[in-house]
Amino acid sequence: MAVVLRLRRMGAKKRPIYRIVAADSRSPRDGKYLEALGQYDPRKAENQVVLERERVTHWIKNGAELSVAVRNILKREKAL
């Protein structure tokens, strides 16, 4: 089972909020996930990001892959 850190879309229509999750690579975008690691709100002016940095580093050290969007968010937050 390959684990991927990726975004899970939530929120209302045309008002997205994304949850950063660790999920099996075979599960659908908004499907089952292993653990929620944070939240990203693109509608805020400062693109508010809330992260559990300890858990993110735990998953990365254990071989989880990063999606492109999550990698960009983590670089911007200096969590990589």
Protein Blocks (a to p, Z undefined) as FASTA:
>chain_A
ZZddddddedjehiacdddddddfkbcfklccfbdcbdcdfkbmnlpadddfklmmmmmm
nopacdfklmmmmmmnopZZ
